[in-house]
Amino acid sequence: MEPLSPELMEDLRHGRATRERKLAVCAGGAHLAPADRAELLAVLAGDADEMVSERAQDAILSQPIESFVEAIRREHVLPALLSYAAKHLADKPGVCDAMVQNKNCPAEYLIPVVRHLSAIGIQSLMEELDRVSESAALASALEHSTSLTVDQKNQLHEIHGPGAPMDEAALAEAAAAAEPDAARRQTLLQRLAKMTVAQRVQFAIKGGADARRTLIRDSNKVVQRAVLQSPRLTDQEVEAFASMSSLTDEILRLIANNRNFRKNYTVVRNLINNPKTPIDVSLHMLPILNAIDLKRLTTNKNIPETLRTTANKLHRTRLEFKK
């Protein structure tokens, strides 16, 4: 059997193929990779042609679940596959986790599978502030999960509940540093004042640099965390955040614990020199400093005494080692 052409694969994926072609896929009369076959059968199971639909559903019963999991993990996963998986495969091993881990899986397909998620799956989804804040229905489904912890339930209430009053003074101060233009700054603050916590989380993730530099100092910790999850966040912004003594130690710890952020030497150096960085975090990163920055740290009066003393010891040890 010849492999199907990319054009024919696309026709099958989007329901444009002939009835004969569709039935051939159902009957196994096409040379397909297991994940491609699982994907196409899920699409054909919802075909308007009753014969095609029935044949596809029958064929699915003999497919290994691993093939569906592989297909669900694809970046350009088909909505038809996600819909089928949510309705018919949610209780199968690995399916729900694959849906959660695929960042391109919309919340609408996750809502029906929440009750099947393990504690690890729930945790993974709770860390996805974009999807959890965007969909109140998904948050509601999560709240009813027996795997949800008290802390996670509180976080959902923070996002979708009435929330604490916004600290307008702190945001105004942050906006002044983030946006030098007075008119644009005023517009930004007026916009933020009308937002719910969930909307500010969305703005932190999808907004511009001025929004991120302002919302990193939001009074709500979930909003602060959302800033760090923005795909538009630049290295320069993280470097600036790492040096801000106005941030909470929790946010500084999150920056330090992020592997991608830690690859940036300037971020590490700024965190160690930031007096608000938790001492255990600074001590752990101390050996990363180069000789020049380590020596400068020994005279930094703004950092904790323990860190300065340890820096001195490490500096002397390195000098001894060179002799």
N, C-alpha and C positions, 0 to 999 in steps of 0.2 A: 504493500500500500504506500502511495506517495504521501508525504506530509502535506497538510493543507496549506495553501498560500496565505500570506498575511491578509490579503484582501478578502478571501473567503472566511477567514477567522473573524474578521471584523463584521462581515455580513451576518455570521452566526451569532456573534455577541449581541448584535443590535436587532435581531429578528428579521433581517432582510433576505436571508437565504431561502431557497426553495424548500418545499415540503420534503422532497426526496433527500436533500442534503441534511435536513434536520433529523429525519428518521434514520439516516445512515449513522449519524453521531450517536443516536440512542441505541442502535443495534451494535455499536462497536465497529462499524465498517469504515472507520476513518483513523488514520495514523495520528494519534494525539498523545502528548505528554499527560501523565495522570492528573496534574493540576489543571491543565487546559480542559481536559475531559470533564472533570468535576465542575469547573466553572460553567462550561457550555450546558451541561445537564441541568444545573440550577437555573440557568436562563430559560432553557426549553421547558422546564417544569411549569413555568408560568405562561407558556405560549397560548395564543388565542385558539390555535388548532387543537381540539380536544384529543385527537389521536396522538399528536406530537407530545402534548402535555402528559398524557398517561404513560406513553412509552418512556419518556424521560424520568418520570417518577419511579417507574419500575426499575429502570437501569441504575438509578441512584442507590438503590438498596444494596447493590453488589459492589459499590465503590468504597475503597478504604477511606476512613475519616481523615487520615493524614493528608490525602490529596486536597480535600476541602480546606483544611487548615493552611496548607501551603498557598492555595489560591487566595484565601482571605487576607493573607499577610502581604500580598502584592500592593505596591504603591498605588497603582491605578485600578483598584478593586472595583468590580462592577456593582452598582446598587442592587441589581437583581440577585446577585449572589448573596449580598449582605441580608437582603430581605428574606431569602429562602433560609439562610442559616439561622436568622433570628426566630423564624417561625417553626422550623423543623429540626434544627441541629444543635440548639442551645445547650442541651443536656449531654452532648457528646464531648469526650475529652479534648481539651485544647481549643475548641471552637470559640468559646467566649473570650478566653485570654487573647487569642489572635485578633478578635474584633476590637478589643480594648487597646491592644498594642499598636494597631494600625491607626495612625493619626488622621487618616482620611476617612475613617468610618464615622458618619454623622451620628449625632445623639439619638435620632429617631430609631435607629436600628439597635442601639444599645439598651434602650428602655426595656424591651421585653426580656433581655437576657440577664439583667442585673440580679434577679433572684437565683440565677445559677452560678454566679461568680463566687470564687473562693475569697478568703480574706486577703490574699495576695492580689487577686484581680481587683477587688474593691479599692485597696490601697493604690494600685497603679492608676485606676480611674480617678480617684480623689486628687491625685497629684496633677491631673490634667485640668488645670483651672479654666482653660478656654472652654472646653465642652461642658463642664459642670456649671459654670456661670452663665453660659449662653442658653441652656435649656432648664427651665424650672421643672419640666416634667421628668427629666433625667434625675435632677436633684431629689424630687419627690420619690422616685423609684428607689434611689439609693437610701433615702431615709427609712424606708420600710424593709431594708435588707437586714437579716438577722446577723450578718457578718460585720455590720457597721459598728465601730467603736464609739465610745462617748465623745472622744476628741473629734472624731470625724463628723459626728452628728452636730457638734457645736460649730464646726467649720461650715457646714451646710447652712446652719442658721445665720452665721455671720454673712454669708454670701447672699442668701435669698430672704432673710428675715428683715425686720425693720431696721436693724443695725444701730450702732451708736451714732450720735450726732457727729458730723464731720468737723474736724478741727480746722476751721477756715483760716485761722491766724497762721497755723503752721504751713498750710498749703499756700497761703499768700506769700509767705517768706520763701518757700521753696520755688514758687513760680517766679518770684523776683530774681532768683539766681538762675533760673532756667530760661527765662524769656526776657531779654533786655528791652524789647519794644513794649511800651506801656499799654498801648491800645490792644495789641495781641494778647498781652498778659491778662488784661481785664476780661477779654472775650473767653480766654481759657478758664479763668476762675468762675465766670458766670455759667459756663457750660458744665463745669465740675459740680457746682452747687446744686444743679438740677438732677444729678445722677444718683441712682441707687448704688449700693455696694456692687451688685452684679454688673451694672453698667460701667462702673469705674474699673472693675477687673478686666472687662472687655476692652476698655479704652487703654488700659495699661499694656495689654498684649498687642493690640492692633493700632494704637495711636502713634503719633510721631515722637521725636526725641524730646520735645518740650513737655509732652504728657508724661513720658517716662521719668524725666528728671524732676518733675513735680510730684508724681504719684509714688515715687520711691520713699517719700516722706509722709505718705497718707497715714492717718491715725489707725487705719485698719490693716492688720498684718497680712491678711489674704491679698489685699490690693498690692502691698509691697512685694509679696512673693510673685504676684502676676507680672510685675515689671521684669523680673529676672527670667520669666518664661517667654518673653516677647521674642519672636524670631527675627525682629528688626534691631534687636539690641546689638550695639557695636562694642568692639574691644575698648575703645576710648571711653565709652560710657561706664563700662564695668570698672575700668581703672579709676575713674572719678568716684564712683560709688565706694570703692574699696578704701579710699582715703577720707571719706566723709565721717567725721566724728559725731555728726547729728543723727546717723542711722542707728537702729537698735542692734544690740549684739546678736540677736537672732538672724537678722538679715546679713550681717557680716559673716556669721557662721555658715549661712547658706551659700554665700559667694565662695567661701573657703572650701566648702565641701563639693563644689561643682568641678568635676575633672577638667572640663573645657576651659573654665575660667582660670584654674590653677596652672594651665599650660602657659599662661601669660605671666612672664616674670615680673612685669610692672605691677600687676594685680597682687602678686604675693608680697612684693616689697611694700606696697602701699598698705596692705592689711597688717603686716608686722609693725609698721610705723604708726598705725592708727591706735590711739589709746583706748578706743572703745572695743577693739577686737578682743574676744575672750582669750585669756592668758593661755589656756590649753591649746587653742588653735595656733596662736603665735609661736609657742614653743615647738609645736610639731613641725611648723614650716621653717623654723630658724635655720636648719642646715642647708636650705636651698640658697640662702643669700650668698652672693659673691663676696670676695675679700673687702672690697671698697665699701659696700653697703653694710656689711657686718661691722666694720670699724666705726662707721658713722652711727650705727645703732648704739654702740657702747657709750656715746655721749648724748644720746637723746633723752632729755629730762622729762619728756611728755609720756613716755611709756612706763609700764609698771617696773618697779625695782627688780622683781624676780626675773623679768625678761632681760633687763639691762645686765644684770649679774651673769646670767647664763650666756648672753652674747659675749661678754668679756672672757669667760672661760673658754668658749668655743674659739674665739679669736686667738687667745694665747696658745691653745692646743694646735691650731693650724700653723702658727708661727714656729712652734717647737718641732712640728712634723717636717717643716721645710729645712731645718738645720741639718 
